[in-house]
Amino acid sequence: MPTIKPQTQLTIKKSSDIINYYSLGIQPSKTVLWTPESQKSIYLTSVQLSAPLAVSILLSDNDTNFISLKITQPFSTVSQSFSSAFKLATGHSLMLNTSDEEISCNTYGAVTATQVAYNSKSDFTNVNNAIGLSNGTLASLSSALLVQTGGRLVLGYSMLPTQYKYLEIKQVTIKYYCRLNLTLAVGVSSMILYWRPNSQADWIKLQEISLSILGSVNYLTNPIEYDITDRVRAASDPWEVINNLQTSFVGTHTGLGVGNTIQLDAIEIKICMAGKNQITVFGYEA
C-alpha cells in the first residue's frame, strides 16, 4: 500500500519561535519534517506526540537518531522538553520515522438483511439468518418442482468507528460464508457475490459460482474472501464508503426439480486501521 506522507497543517511564527504541527500515519522510512533556511540550524525546545493507537516515533538529525517517543495506550499524549535547546547540524533537516505501529482490526456482520427481486424472483427463506457474524444459521434458496427460483439478499452494516477521524484505513476484506449443493442434475444453480459503496451505486460483481452436475461447493467454514482496500481508499472519502457500504448475495436455480439448495450464513467485513499520529514540534532557527 502507498505510504501516506506527512503534511504540515500549520506553522506559527512568533518572534524567533516556531511551532510546527504534523499529521501522519505509518512512516517506515525517514521523512523530512522541517528543513531550515540556508545556513541556519534548527533548535528544538520540545516535542509532543498524540496518537489513537500504540506507536513509536524516532526523530533524527538527517540520518542521526537522537530521540524516541512511544505511545502505549490508545488516545494518549507524550512529550519531551529540552532543558536547553537541542541543536541540529547547520543545514540539516529534522526527520521522522515510525515503528511498532499498532494495527487495529475489527470484523463486522450485517445489521440488516433485505430480499429484493432478482429476475422477478424473491424466493429466499429465513432471510434474517444472514444478519450478524457467521454462526451456522442459514438463509436458504431451494429449487422448486414447477418453476425456476431465485432472489437477491442485500446486507447493510454499521461500521463507522466513533473516532474515525483519527484513524486511517489499511485494509478492507469481505468474507462470504455460503454453500451450493446439487442433488438433482437439472439446469444450473448459481451463487453471485457483489458489493457497492452506497445504495445509489451500481453493484460490483466479484464472483459467480455455478454447478450443473451433482456435487457441492462449501464455503461455510472457509469463506470466499475479497480484498477491496484499493477501491475503498481510492474514494474521495474512504470513511464515507465504510459508513454506507452494502453487500449482496444472489442465488438462482434454473432447473425444475426439488433437492438443490443455496445457503448463506453471513457476509462479514473486516477492517484494519492504523492511527493518524499528531506531532507538534517547538523550536526556532538561528
Short mmCIF file of the C-alpha atoms (twelve columns), coordinates in Angstrom:
data_MODEL
# 
_entry.id   MODEL 
# 
loop_
_atom_site.group_PDB 
_atom_site.id 
_atom_site.type_symbol 
_atom_site.label_atom_id 
_atom_site.label_alt_id 
_atom_site.label_comp_id 
_atom_site.label_asym_id 
_atom_site.label_seq_id 
_atom_site.Cartn_x 
_atom_site.Cartn_y 
_atom_site.Cartn_z 
_atom_site.pdbx_PDB_model_num 
ATOM 1   C CA . MET A 1   0.000   0.000   0.000   1 
ATOM 2   C CA . PRO A 2   1.248   3.539   -0.645  1 
ATOM 3   C CA . THR A 3   2.817   5.344   2.296   1 
ATOM 4   C CA . ILE A 4   0.955   8.456   3.359   1 
ATOM 5   C CA . LYS A 5   3.399   11.323  3.545   1 
ATOM 6   C CA . PRO A 6   3.132   13.769  6.425   1 
ATOM 7   C CA . GLN A 7   1.558   17.111  5.756   1 
ATOM 8   C CA . THR A 8   2.361   20.271  7.673   1 
ATOM 9   C CA . GLN A 9   -1.017  21.515  8.816   1 
ATOM 10  C CA . LEU A 10  0.027   24.806  10.370  1 
ATOM 11  C CA . THR A 11  3.167   26.799  11.054  1 
ATOM 12  C CA . ILE A 12  3.108   29.629  13.594  1 
ATOM 13  C CA . LYS A 13  5.979   32.091  13.845  1 
ATOM 14  C CA . LYS A 14  6.151   34.470  16.781  1 
ATOM 15  C CA . SER A 15  9.389   36.371  17.156  1 
ATOM 16  C CA . SER A 16  12.003  33.636  16.770  1 
ATOM 17  C CA . ASP A 17  9.733   30.807  17.981  1 
ATOM 18  C CA . ILE A 18  8.290   28.275  15.527  1 
ATOM 19  C CA . ILE A 19  5.573   25.715  16.220  1 
ATOM 20  C CA . ASN A 20  5.047   23.055  13.551  1 
ATOM 21  C CA . TYR A 21  2.040   20.725  13.555  1 
ATOM 22  C CA . TYR A 22  2.070   17.488  11.563  1 
ATOM 23  C CA . SER A 23  -0.456  14.720  10.979  1 
ATOM 24  C CA . LEU A 24  0.908   11.451  9.639   1 
ATOM 25  C CA . GLY A 25  0.298   7.735   9.509   1 
ATOM 26  C CA . ILE A 26  2.776   4.887   9.255   1 
ATOM 27  C CA . GLN A 27  6.203   6.112   8.116   1 
ATOM 28  C CA . PRO A 28  8.695   3.207   7.945   1 
ATOM 29  C CA . SER A 29  11.275  5.340   6.112   1 
ATOM 30  C CA . LYS A 30  12.737  8.620   7.305   1 
ATOM 31  C CA . THR A 31  10.648  11.568  6.176   1 
ATOM 32  C CA . VAL A 32  11.563  15.246  6.306   1 
ATOM 33  C CA . LEU A 33  9.510   17.269  8.787   1 
ATOM 34  C CA . TRP A 34  11.379  20.554  8.908   1 
ATOM 35  C CA . THR A 35  14.153  21.992  6.749   1 
ATOM 36  C CA . PRO A 36  15.838  25.194  7.987   1 
ATOM 37  C CA . GLU A 37  16.625  28.208  5.890   1 
ATOM 38  C CA . SER A 38  20.011  28.299  4.179   1 
ATOM 39  C CA . GLN A 39  22.989  28.436  6.555   1 
ATOM 40  C CA . LYS A 40  20.737  28.080  9.601   1 
ATOM 41  C CA . SER A 41  20.239  25.358  12.201  1 
ATOM 42  C CA . ILE A 42  17.093  24.034  13.840  1 
ATOM 43  C CA . TYR A 43  16.962  24.373  17.626  1 
ATOM 44  C CA . LEU A 44  14.334  22.137  19.258  1 
ATOM 45  C CA . THR A 45  12.851  23.113  22.607  1 
ATOM 46  C CA . SER A 46  10.190  20.376  22.916  1 
ATOM 47  C CA . VAL A 47  8.277   17.702  21.002  1 
ATOM 48  C CA . GLN A 48  4.783   16.335  21.631  1 
ATOM 49  C CA . LEU A 49  3.167   13.176  20.218  1 
ATOM 50  C CA . SER A 50  -0.536  12.282  20.368  1 
ATOM 51  C CA . ALA A 51  -1.827  9.045   18.849  1 
ATOM 52  C CA . PRO A 52  -5.039  6.980   18.837  1 
ATOM 53  C CA . LEU A 53  -3.121  3.666   18.762  1 
ATOM 54  C CA . ALA A 54  0.229   2.443   20.031  1 
ATOM 55  C CA . VAL A 55  3.216   3.727   18.056  1 
ATOM 56  C CA . SER A 56  6.841   4.784   18.409  1 
ATOM 57  C CA . ILE A 57  8.373   7.732   16.583  1 
ATOM 58  C CA . LEU A 58  12.052  8.354   16.059  1 
ATOM 59  C CA . LEU A 59  13.384  11.847  15.355  1 
ATOM 60  C CA . SER A 60  16.695  12.294  13.610  1 
ATOM 61  C CA . ASP A 61  19.186  14.966  12.593  1 
ATOM 62  C CA . ASN A 62  19.332  13.947  8.939   1 
ATOM 63  C CA . ASP A 63  20.335  10.274  9.410   1 
ATOM 64  C CA . THR A 64  21.447  10.534  13.052  1 
ATOM 65  C CA . ASN A 65  18.742  9.469   15.513  1 
ATOM 66  C CA . PHE A 66  18.508  11.485  18.705  1 
ATOM 67  C CA . ILE A 67  15.131  10.929  20.394  1 
ATOM 68  C CA . SER A 68  12.345  8.346   20.527  1 
ATOM 69  C CA . LEU A 69  8.782   8.833   21.793  1 
ATOM 70  C CA . LYS A 70  6.420   5.925   22.425  1 
ATOM 71  C CA . ILE A 71  2.637   5.716   22.841  1 
ATOM 72  C CA . THR A 72  1.388   2.549   24.564  1 
ATOM 73  C CA . GLN A 73  -2.230  3.447   25.442  1 
ATOM 74  C CA . PRO A 74  -4.981  4.487   22.988  1 
ATOM 75  C CA . PHE A 75  -5.531  8.218   22.592  1 
ATOM 76  C CA . SER A 76  -2.558  9.199   24.715  1 
ATOM 77  C CA . THR A 77  -0.059  12.043  24.590  1 
ATOM 78  C CA . VAL A 78  3.643   12.037  25.446  1 
ATOM 79  C CA . SER A 79  6.142   14.875  25.257  1 
ATOM 80  C CA . GLN A 80  9.828   15.625  25.613  1 
ATOM 81  C CA . SER A 81  11.229  19.001  26.644  1 
ATOM 82  C CA . PHE A 82  14.878  20.014  26.436  1 
ATOM 83  C CA . SER A 83  16.416  21.938  29.341  1 
ATOM 84  C CA . SER A 84  18.429  23.766  26.714  1 
ATOM 85  C CA . ALA A 85  17.520  23.818  23.044  1 
ATOM 86  C CA . PHE A 86  18.725  20.779  21.089  1 
ATOM 87  C CA . LYS A 87  20.701  21.988  18.074  1 
ATOM 88  C CA . LEU A 88  20.704  20.122  14.764  1 
ATOM 89  C CA . ALA A 89  23.713  20.463  12.486  1 
ATOM 90  C CA . THR A 90  23.718  23.507  10.226  1 
ATOM 91  C CA . GLY A 91  21.524  22.947  7.179   1 
ATOM 92  C CA . HIS A 92  20.298  19.563  8.412   1 
ATOM 93  C CA . SER A 93  16.615  18.636  8.299   1 
ATOM 94  C CA . LEU A 94  14.564  17.278  11.159  1 
ATOM 95  C CA . MET A 95  13.412  13.828  10.057  1 
ATOM 96  C CA . LEU A 96  10.984  11.251  11.431  1 
ATOM 97  C CA . ASN A 97  10.052  7.617   11.040  1 
ATOM 98  C CA . THR A 98  7.634   5.371   12.927  1 
ATOM 99  C CA . SER A 99  7.835   1.817   14.253  1 
ATOM 100 C CA . ASP A 100 5.891   -0.599  16.485  1 
ATOM 101 C CA . GLU A 101 2.662   0.673   14.939  1 
ATOM 102 C CA . GLU A 102 -0.466  -0.967  16.287  1 
ATOM 103 C CA . ILE A 103 -2.883  -2.147  13.609  1 
ATOM 104 C CA . SER A 104 -6.419  -2.474  14.937  1 
ATOM 105 C CA . CYS A 105 -8.750  -4.888  13.102  1 
ATOM 106 C CA . ASN A 106 -12.498 -5.280  13.620  1 
ATOM 107 C CA . THR A 107 -14.884 -7.738  11.968  1 
ATOM 108 C CA . TYR A 108 -18.493 -6.728  11.352  1 
ATOM 109 C CA . GLY A 109 -21.585 -8.687  10.456  1 
ATOM 110 C CA . ALA A 110 -24.610 -7.210  8.740   1 
ATOM 111 C CA . VAL A 111 -27.206 -5.393  10.847  1 
ATOM 112 C CA . THR A 112 -29.904 -5.588  8.172   1 
ATOM 113 C CA . ALA A 113 -30.817 -8.175  5.537   1 
ATOM 114 C CA . THR A 114 -33.436 -7.471  2.887   1 
ATOM 115 C CA . GLN A 115 -34.601 -9.575  -0.037  1 
ATOM 116 C CA . VAL A 116 -35.234 -7.830  -3.343  1 
ATOM 117 C CA . ALA A 117 -36.343 -9.353  -6.610  1 
ATOM 118 C CA . TYR A 118 -33.749 -10.807 -8.975  1 
ATOM 119 C CA . ASN A 119 -35.167 -11.601 -12.416 1 
ATOM 120 C CA . SER A 120 -38.575 -11.119 -10.784 1 
ATOM 121 C CA . LYS A 121 -37.799 -13.824 -8.196  1 
ATOM 122 C CA . SER A 122 -37.717 -13.431 -4.381  1 
ATOM 123 C CA . ASP A 123 -37.576 -16.993 -3.106  1 
ATOM 124 C CA . PHE A 124 -35.007 -16.954 -0.260  1 
ATOM 125 C CA . THR A 125 -36.331 -18.101 3.122   1 
ATOM 126 C CA . ASN A 126 -35.059 -17.247 6.629   1 
ATOM 127 C CA . VAL A 127 -33.523 -14.043 5.290   1 
ATOM 128 C CA . ASN A 128 -32.695 -12.655 8.746   1 
ATOM 129 C CA . ASN A 129 -30.350 -15.586 9.362   1 
ATOM 130 C CA . ALA A 130 -27.834 -13.690 7.203   1 
ATOM 131 C CA . ILE A 131 -27.618 -10.936 9.843   1 
ATOM 132 C CA . GLY A 132 -24.617 -10.927 12.175  1 
ATOM 133 C CA . LEU A 133 -21.387 -12.889 12.145  1 
ATOM 134 C CA . SER A 134 -21.036 -16.437 10.864  1 
ATOM 135 C CA . ASN A 135 -22.886 -18.664 13.339  1 
ATOM 136 C CA . GLY A 136 -24.361 -21.598 11.412  1 
ATOM 137 C CA . THR A 137 -27.843 -20.142 10.900  1 
ATOM 138 C CA . LEU A 138 -28.624 -20.060 7.187   1 
ATOM 139 C CA . ALA A 139 -30.737 -18.115 4.739   1 
ATOM 140 C CA . SER A 140 -31.770 -20.609 2.050   1 
ATOM 141 C CA . LEU A 141 -32.893 -20.789 -1.558  1 
ATOM 142 C CA . SER A 142 -34.313 -24.125 -2.712  1 
ATOM 143 C CA . SER A 143 -35.116 -25.317 -6.193  1 
ATOM 144 C CA . ALA A 144 -38.773 -26.000 -6.992  1 
ATOM 145 C CA . LEU A 145 -40.671 -28.629 -8.931  1 
ATOM 146 C CA . LEU A 146 -42.522 -26.460 -11.440 1 
ATOM 147 C CA . VAL A 147 -40.751 -23.071 -11.546 1 
ATOM 148 C CA . GLN A 148 -37.272 -21.599 -11.551 1 
ATOM 149 C CA . THR A 149 -36.309 -19.899 -8.283  1 
ATOM 150 C CA . GLY A 150 -34.011 -17.037 -7.356  1 
ATOM 151 C CA . GLY A 151 -33.532 -13.945 -5.260  1 
ATOM 152 C CA . ARG A 152 -31.139 -11.247 -4.100  1 
ATOM 153 C CA . LEU A 153 -30.204 -10.547 -0.491  1 
ATOM 154 C CA . VAL A 154 -28.958 -7.040  0.307   1 
ATOM 155 C CA . LEU A 155 -26.996 -6.620  3.534   1 
ATOM 156 C CA . GLY A 156 -26.343 -3.351  5.369   1 
ATOM 157 C CA . TYR A 157 -23.764 -2.593  8.057   1 
ATOM 158 C CA . SER A 158 -22.900 -0.226  10.897  1 
ATOM 159 C CA . MET A 159 -19.104 0.029   10.879  1 
ATOM 160 C CA . LEU A 160 -18.028 3.657   11.318  1 
ATOM 161 C CA . PRO A 161 -15.709 3.927   14.361  1 
ATOM 162 C CA . THR A 162 -16.552 6.679   16.826  1 
ATOM 163 C CA . GLN A 163 -13.057 8.174   16.453  1 
ATOM 164 C CA . TYR A 164 -12.705 7.509   12.720  1 
ATOM 165 C CA . LYS A 165 -11.209 10.962  12.060  1 
ATOM 166 C CA . TYR A 166 -8.101  9.857   13.946  1 
ATOM 167 C CA . LEU A 167 -7.738  6.579   12.037  1 
ATOM 168 C CA . GLU A 168 -6.719  5.619   8.524   1 
ATOM 169 C CA . ILE A 169 -7.868  2.530   6.654   1 
ATOM 170 C CA . LYS A 170 -5.173  -0.041  5.928   1 
ATOM 171 C CA . GLN A 171 -7.234  -3.000  4.682   1 
ATOM 172 C CA . VAL A 172 -10.859 -3.922  3.952   1 
ATOM 173 C CA . THR A 173 -11.829 -7.547  3.290   1 
ATOM 174 C CA . ILE A 174 -15.242 -9.080  2.557   1 
ATOM 175 C CA . LYS A 175 -15.898 -12.699 3.574   1 
ATOM 176 C CA . TYR A 176 -18.804 -14.675 2.082   1 
ATOM 177 C CA . TYR A 177 -19.909 -17.744 4.083   1 
ATOM 178 C CA . CYS A 178 -22.071 -19.721 1.659   1 
ATOM 179 C CA . ARG A 179 -22.813 -23.144 0.184   1 
ATOM 180 C CA . LEU A 180 -24.255 -24.556 -3.058  1 
ATOM 181 C CA . ASN A 181 -25.459 -28.165 -3.126  1 
ATOM 182 C CA . LEU A 182 -26.922 -30.094 -6.080  1 
ATOM 183 C CA . THR A 183 -28.645 -33.431 -5.553  1 
ATOM 184 C CA . LEU A 184 -30.573 -33.152 -8.816  1 
ATOM 185 C CA . ALA A 185 -28.567 -32.567 -12.003 1 
ATOM 186 C CA . VAL A 186 -31.123 -30.478 -13.861 1 
ATOM 187 C CA . GLY A 187 -30.332 -26.962 -15.079 1 
ATOM 188 C CA . VAL A 188 -27.756 -24.660 -13.485 1 
ATOM 189 C CA . SER A 189 -27.609 -23.337 -9.932  1 
ATOM 190 C CA . SER A 190 -25.518 -20.233 -9.222  1 
ATOM 191 C CA . MET A 191 -24.309 -18.004 -6.383  1 
ATOM 192 C CA . ILE A 192 -23.221 -14.465 -7.328  1 
ATOM 193 C CA . LEU A 193 -21.284 -12.188 -4.962  1 
ATOM 194 C CA . TYR A 194 -21.488 -8.382  -5.060  1 
ATOM 195 C CA . TRP A 195 -20.718 -5.228  -3.105  1 
ATOM 196 C CA . ARG A 196 -21.187 -1.492  -3.642  1 
ATOM 197 C CA . PRO A 197 -20.001 1.678   -1.866  1 
ATOM 198 C CA . ASN A 198 -23.521 3.010   -1.246  1 
ATOM 199 C CA . SER A 199 -27.148 2.282   -2.014  1 
ATOM 200 C CA . GLN A 200 -27.160 4.539   -5.095  1 
ATOM 201 C CA . ALA A 201 -24.132 2.970   -6.796  1 
ATOM 202 C CA . ASP A 202 -24.163 0.069   -9.248  1 
ATOM 203 C CA . TRP A 203 -23.393 -3.363  -7.856  1 
ATOM 204 C CA . ILE A 204 -19.791 -4.502  -8.313  1 
ATOM 205 C CA . LYS A 205 -19.674 -8.181  -9.211  1 
ATOM 206 C CA . LEU A 206 -16.891 -10.131 -7.509  1 
ATOM 207 C CA . GLN A 207 -17.539 -13.750 -8.446  1 
ATOM 208 C CA . GLU A 208 -20.105 -16.202 -9.792  1 
ATOM 209 C CA . ILE A 209 -20.050 -19.852 -8.696  1 
ATOM 210 C CA . SER A 210 -22.205 -22.311 -10.661 1 
ATOM 211 C CA . LEU A 211 -22.930 -26.033 -10.697 1 
ATOM 212 C CA . SER A 212 -24.773 -28.116 -13.279 1 
ATOM 213 C CA . ILE A 213 -23.693 -31.582 -12.122 1 
ATOM 214 C CA . LEU A 214 -24.224 -33.388 -8.840  1 
ATOM 215 C CA . GLY A 215 -21.983 -32.123 -6.054  1 
ATOM 216 C CA . SER A 216 -21.426 -29.151 -3.786  1 
ATOM 217 C CA . VAL A 217 -19.181 -26.158 -3.149  1 
ATOM 218 C CA . ASN A 218 -18.964 -25.326 0.535   1 
ATOM 219 C CA . TYR A 219 -17.584 -22.060 1.916   1 
ATOM 220 C CA . LEU A 220 -19.370 -22.146 5.273   1 
ATOM 221 C CA . THR A 221 -16.143 -22.871 7.184   1 
ATOM 222 C CA . ASN A 222 -13.551 -21.291 4.899   1 
ATOM 223 C CA . PRO A 223 -15.267 -18.291 3.314   1 
ATOM 224 C CA . ILE A 224 -14.626 -16.708 -0.052  1 
ATOM 225 C CA . GLU A 225 -12.541 -13.592 0.629   1 
ATOM 226 C CA . TYR A 226 -12.109 -10.442 -1.425  1 
ATOM 227 C CA . ASP A 227 -9.799  -7.547  -0.624  1 
ATOM 228 C CA . ILE A 228 -11.454 -4.269  -1.658  1 
ATOM 229 C CA . THR A 229 -8.902  -1.997  0.026   1 
ATOM 230 C CA . ASP A 230 -7.734  -0.229  -3.126  1 
ATOM 231 C CA . ARG A 231 -11.268 0.654   -4.202  1 
ATOM 232 C CA . VAL A 232 -12.183 1.954   -0.760  1 
ATOM 233 C CA . ARG A 233 -9.010  4.001   -0.342  1 
ATOM 234 C CA . ALA A 234 -9.369  5.451   -3.848  1 
ATOM 235 C CA . ALA A 235 -12.631 7.156   -2.855  1 
ATOM 236 C CA . SER A 236 -12.590 10.870  -2.067  1 
ATOM 237 C CA . ASP A 237 -13.762 9.970   1.456   1 
ATOM 238 C CA . PRO A 238 -12.942 6.323   2.307   1 
ATOM 239 C CA . TRP A 239 -14.784 6.521   5.615   1 
ATOM 240 C CA . GLU A 240 -17.957 7.534   3.780   1 
ATOM 241 C CA . VAL A 241 -17.654 4.277   1.834   1 
ATOM 242 C CA . ILE A 242 -17.289 2.327   5.084   1 
ATOM 243 C CA . ASN A 243 -20.328 4.087   6.514   1 
ATOM 244 C CA . ASN A 244 -22.559 3.298   3.513   1 
ATOM 245 C CA . LEU A 245 -21.152 0.049   2.118   1 
ATOM 246 C CA . GLN A 246 -23.549 -2.750  1.175   1 
ATOM 247 C CA . THR A 247 -23.033 -6.350  0.087   1 
ATOM 248 C CA . SER A 248 -25.302 -8.588  -1.953  1 
ATOM 249 C CA . PHE A 249 -25.761 -12.320 -2.433  1 
ATOM 250 C CA . VAL A 250 -27.713 -13.625 -5.425  1 
ATOM 251 C CA . GLY A 251 -28.935 -17.177 -5.854  1 
ATOM 252 C CA . THR A 252 -30.608 -18.810 -8.857  1 
ATOM 253 C CA . HIS A 253 -31.878 -22.296 -9.746  1 
ATOM 254 C CA . THR A 254 -32.776 -22.718 -13.431 1 
ATOM 255 C CA . GLY A 255 -33.583 -26.421 -13.153 1 
ATOM 256 C CA . LEU A 256 -37.071 -27.676 -12.366 1 
ATOM 257 C CA . GLY A 257 -36.966 -30.186 -9.548  1 
ATOM 258 C CA . VAL A 258 -36.711 -30.423 -5.781  1 
ATOM 259 C CA . GLY A 259 -33.422 -31.010 -3.971  1 
ATOM 260 C CA . ASN A 260 -30.938 -28.270 -4.920  1 
ATOM 261 C CA . THR A 261 -30.072 -25.634 -2.303  1 
ATOM 262 C CA . ILE A 262 -28.122 -22.398 -1.977  1 
ATOM 263 C CA . GLN A 263 -27.368 -21.153 1.537   1 
ATOM 264 C CA . LEU A 264 -25.853 -18.033 3.074   1 
ATOM 265 C CA . ASP A 265 -24.657 -17.887 6.668   1 
ATOM 266 C CA . ALA A 266 -23.135 -14.379 6.742   1 
ATOM 267 C CA . ILE A 267 -21.173 -11.783 4.820   1 
ATOM 268 C CA . GLU A 268 -18.564 -10.330 7.144   1 
ATOM 269 C CA . ILE A 269 -16.409 -7.271  6.610   1 
ATOM 270 C CA . LYS A 270 -13.004 -6.973  8.256   1 
ATOM 271 C CA . ILE A 271 -11.479 -3.504  8.555   1 
ATOM 272 C CA . CYS A 272 -7.891  -2.933  9.689   1 
ATOM 273 C CA . MET A 273 -6.830  0.561   10.750  1 
ATOM 274 C CA . ALA A 274 -3.738  2.482   11.768  1 
ATOM 275 C CA . GLY A 275 -3.612  5.696   13.744  1 
ATOM 276 C CA . LYS A 276 -3.178  9.231   12.449  1 
ATOM 277 C CA . ASN A 277 -0.412  10.497  14.677  1 
ATOM 278 C CA . GLN A 278 -0.258  14.161  15.660  1 
ATOM 279 C CA . ILE A 279 3.241   15.597  16.081  1 
ATOM 280 C CA . THR A 280 3.923   19.073  17.472  1 
ATOM 281 C CA . VAL A 281 7.469   20.412  17.237  1 
ATOM 282 C CA . PHE A 282 8.555   23.538  19.142  1 
ATOM 283 C CA . GLY A 283 11.761  25.352  18.305  1 
ATOM 284 C CA . TYR A 284 13.446  28.047  16.266  1 
ATOM 285 C CA . GLU A 285 16.087  28.613  13.603  1 
ATOM 286 C CA . ALA A 286 19.314  30.502  14.059  1 
# 
